[in-house]
Amino acid sequence: MIKSHFGPHHGFVARVSVDNSLESCPCPESEHDLWQTLGYAICF
């Protein structure tokens, strides 16, 4: 999946779930590396 990070102060993560729907939830800086490691998140 494509990962893209816009700016140093991203506040949300959008992720595609198994049924291809788009989910959005808070993406604290402390979780940034976790989302990036999972590889299916778009933080912005």
C-alpha positions, 0 to 999 in steps of 0.5 A, a space after each residue: 500500500 502507498 504511504 504518504 506523509 504530509 508535513 511534520 504535524 500530521 494529525 490523522 491516519 486514513 487506512 483501508 480496511 479489508 472491505 476496501 472502505 476508508 477509515 479515519 482516526 487520530 494519528 498521534 506523533 507517538 504512533 507515527 512509526 507504528 503506522 508506518 511499520 504496518 505499511 497500510 496507513 496514510 498519515 497526514 
